[in-house]
């Protein structure tokens, strides 16, 4: 990557033309039943909040890193990120930045600490697991579309084939009921708090885990739910993955 390309990366990110993740959807809130719990388990109440319409992109995260160089690859503490942090970015003349063709793709290979810092810098925060779950259960036409034909099928198809195709630009698919894009079938997403030992949301713990890519079943035998629990319990806050990113809430 030459100097002109680096300039393009940062100027596009700063101008806001890379994506519209800064745009937020108003989620009115309501109640839902957490994953892995029995049907008679009490519903969880979720207060109204705002959620980024899109996952944070490479371009947006590059602008954040430029303004906060302590989050540049090679400068982050080993306690805050694994060595693979931002490994898909490229280096030139001592500067690390995303490839020009990947600016509008969701940023991945970021730890919970990095995602948390990014949201804080925007005056936002990571969504709680309850907020993510509540928005994630929406279909294109309903606030809770988990019982619609094909809802879980789309998620399972992503498990089977989607990740082999690599990442794509954010916002290409149809928005859900709340106006939020890419809650499923794109990446896993970090959330602010989750206690895996309780197998329930609404409880915080010392470990931070992720959400994303599958949702909504009170049946532990549901494959999508099983896979989701599996990925959460395998992670720690410093971990990074090729398909793990985030979005912010407020």
NUVEXTI-490307 format. One line per 4 residues: number of its first residue (from 1); for each residue x, y, z of C-alpha. Coordinates in nm, 2 decimals, decimal comma. Layout:
residues N
NUM> X/Y/Z; ...
end
This chain:
residues 250
1> 0,00/0,00/0,00; 0,14/0,34/-0,10; 0,11/0,68/0,06; -0,18/0,78/-0,17
5> -0,38/0,47/-0,07; -0,32/0,53/0,30; -0,44/0,89/0,26; -0,75/0,76/0,08
9> -0,82/0,52/0,36; -0,81/0,79/0,63; -0,98/1,06/0,43; -1,27/0,84/0,34
13> -1,31/0,72/0,69; -1,30/1,07/0,84; -1,55/1,20/0,58; -1,81/0,93/0,67
17> -1,83/0,80/0,32; -1,70/0,46/0,41; -2,03/0,34/0,57; -2,33/0,46/0,77
21> -2,26/0,28/1,10; -2,28/0,61/1,28; -2,65/0,61/1,19; -2,85/0,45/1,48
25> -3,19/0,28/1,48; -3,43/0,35/1,76; -3,54/0,03/1,93; -3,85/0,08/2,14
29> -3,77/-0,20/2,37; -4,00/-0,46/2,52; -3,95/-0,81/2,65; -3,80/-1,14/2,53
33> -3,71/-1,48/2,67; -3,33/-1,54/2,69; -3,16/-1,82/2,50; -3,12/-2,17/2,65
37> -3,39/-2,12/2,91; -3,72/-2,31/2,95; -4,04/-2,18/2,81; -4,18/-2,10/3,16
41> -3,87/-1,88/3,24; -3,98/-1,52/3,31; -3,93/-1,28/3,02; -3,65/-1,02/3,03
45> -3,75/-0,65/3,00; -3,54/-0,44/2,77; -3,56/-0,06/2,79; -3,57/0,16/2,48
49> -3,22/0,22/2,33; -3,04/0,30/2,01; -2,83/0,06/1,81; -2,60/0,12/1,51
53> -2,77/0,02/1,19; -2,45/-0,14/1,06; -2,15/-0,31/1,21; -1,84/-0,09/1,24
57> -1,63/-0,10/0,93; -1,26/-0,12/0,86; -1,26/0,24/0,74; -1,43/0,37/1,05
61> -1,20/0,18/1,28; -0,90/0,31/1,08; -1,01/0,66/1,15; -1,04/0,57/1,52
65> -0,69/0,42/1,53; -0,55/0,73/1,36; -0,69/0,95/1,63; -0,60/0,70/1,90
69> -0,27/0,54/1,80; -0,25/0,34/2,12; -0,49/0,11/1,94; -0,27/0,06/1,64
73> -0,15/-0,29/1,57; 0,18/-0,36/1,75; 0,11/-0,10/2,02; -0,18/-0,27/2,20
77> -0,10/-0,45/2,53; -0,10/-0,83/2,51; -0,35/-0,81/2,80; -0,59/-0,62/2,57
81> -0,55/-0,81/2,24; -0,40/-1,13/2,10; -0,11/-1,11/1,85; -0,36/-1,15/1,57
85> -0,52/-0,81/1,64; -0,60/-0,64/1,30; -0,39/-0,91/1,12; -0,59/-0,85/0,80
89> -0,46/-0,49/0,77; -0,15/-0,42/0,57; 0,17/-0,24/0,66; 0,36/0,02/0,47
93> 0,63/0,26/0,60; 0,54/0,18/0,96; 0,17/0,25/0,92; -0,09/-0,02/0,93
97> -0,43/0,03/0,76; -0,70/-0,18/0,59; -0,68/-0,26/0,23; -0,86/-0,01/0,00
101> -1,11/-0,27/-0,12; -1,21/-0,37/0,24; -1,30/-0,02/0,38; -1,67/-0,09/0,38
105> -1,64/-0,44/0,52; -1,69/-0,50/0,89; -1,38/-0,47/1,10; -1,28/-0,80/1,25
109> -0,98/-0,93/1,45; -1,06/-0,68/1,72; -1,07/-0,76/2,09; -1,35/-0,67/2,33
113> -1,12/-0,41/2,48; -1,07/-0,24/2,13; -1,44/-0,26/2,05; -1,53/-0,11/2,39
117> -1,27/0,18/2,34; -1,41/0,25/1,99; -1,77/0,29/2,11; -1,66/0,50/2,41
121> -1,47/0,73/2,17; -1,80/0,78/1,98; -1,99/0,87/2,30; -2,15/0,52/2,28
125> -2,11/0,18/2,43; -2,13/-0,19/2,33; -2,48/-0,32/2,34; -2,57/-0,55/2,63
129> -2,65/-0,91/2,55; -3,02/-0,84/2,61; -3,02/-0,54/2,38; -2,85/-0,74/2,10
133> -3,08/-1,04/2,15; -3,39/-0,82/2,14; -3,29/-0,65/1,82; -3,16/-0,97/1,67
137> -3,49/-1,16/1,70; -3,65/-0,92/1,46; -3,73/-1,03/1,10; -3,79/-0,78/0,82
141> -4,15/-0,73/0,92; -4,18/-0,83/1,28; -4,02/-0,73/1,61; -4,00/-1,10/1,69
145> -3,97/-1,31/1,37; -3,81/-1,62/1,52; -4,11/-1,83/1,44; -4,12/-1,73/1,08
149> -4,04/-2,00/0,82; -3,67/-1,97/0,71; -3,56/-1,76/1,00; -3,33/-2,01/1,16
153> -3,26/-2,17/0,82; -3,08/-1,85/0,70; -2,86/-1,86/1,01; -2,78/-2,23/0,96
157> -2,69/-2,18/0,60; -2,44/-1,91/0,71; -2,28/-2,17/0,94; -2,26/-2,42/0,66
161> -2,13/-2,20/0,37; -2,14/-1,83/0,44; -1,81/-1,80/0,61; -1,63/-1,98/0,33
165> -1,73/-1,69/0,10; -1,55/-1,43/0,31; -1,68/-1,09/0,42; -1,88/-0,85/0,21
169> -1,96/-0,48/0,24; -2,20/-0,40/0,52; -2,56/-0,29/0,45; -2,61/-0,49/0,14
173> -2,91/-0,69/0,27; -3,25/-0,59/0,38; -3,29/-0,42/0,72; -3,49/-0,59/1,00
177> -3,80/-0,45/1,16; -3,60/-0,19/1,36; -3,40/-0,07/1,05; -3,09/-0,27/1,16
181> -2,87/-0,45/0,90; -2,65/-0,75/0,92; -2,75/-0,89/1,26; -2,72/-1,24/1,11
185> -2,51/-1,40/0,84; -2,23/-1,15/0,85; -2,01/-1,18/1,16; -2,02/-1,25/1,53
189> -2,05/-0,94/1,74; -1,91/-0,84/2,08; -2,15/-0,74/2,35; -2,08/-0,55/2,67
193> -2,17/-0,82/2,92; -2,24/-1,19/2,94; -2,20/-1,45/3,20; -2,17/-1,79/3,02
197> -2,17/-1,99/3,34; -2,53/-1,90/3,41; -2,64/-1,97/3,05; -2,86/-1,67/3,07
201> -2,85/-1,31/2,97; -2,92/-1,02/3,20; -2,63/-1,11/3,43; -2,28/-0,97/3,41
205> -1,96/-1,14/3,51; -1,58/-1,10/3,49; -1,55/-1,25/3,15; -1,68/-1,07/2,84
209> -1,82/-1,27/2,55; -1,97/-1,21/2,21; -2,31/-1,23/2,04; -2,40/-1,25/1,68
213> -2,47/-1,48/1,38; -2,75/-1,69/1,54; -3,03/-1,62/1,78; -3,35/-1,71/1,95
217> -3,44/-2,05/2,08; -3,55/-2,18/2,41; -3,46/-2,53/2,29; -3,10/-2,61/2,38
221> -3,11/-2,87/2,10; -3,15/-2,60/1,84; -2,83/-2,61/1,64; -2,80/-2,24/1,59
225> -2,83/-2,18/1,97; -2,58/-2,46/2,04; -2,32/-2,30/1,81; -2,38/-1,96/1,96
229> -2,32/-2,08/2,31; -2,01/-2,27/2,18; -1,85/-1,96/2,04; -1,92/-1,75/2,35
233> -1,77/-2,00/2,59; -1,46/-2,03/2,38; -1,37/-1,66/2,40; -1,20/-1,42/2,64
237> -1,20/-1,04/2,61; -0,86/-1,03/2,45; -0,94/-1,28/2,18; -0,96/-1,18/1,81
241> -1,12/-1,38/1,52; -1,15/-1,33/1,15; -1,53/-1,32/1,17; -1,57/-1,13/1,51
245> -1,66/-0,76/1,50; -1,90/-0,53/1,67; -2,15/-0,24/1,66; -2,23/0,02/1,92
249> -2,54/0,12/2,12; -2,65/0,42/2,32
end
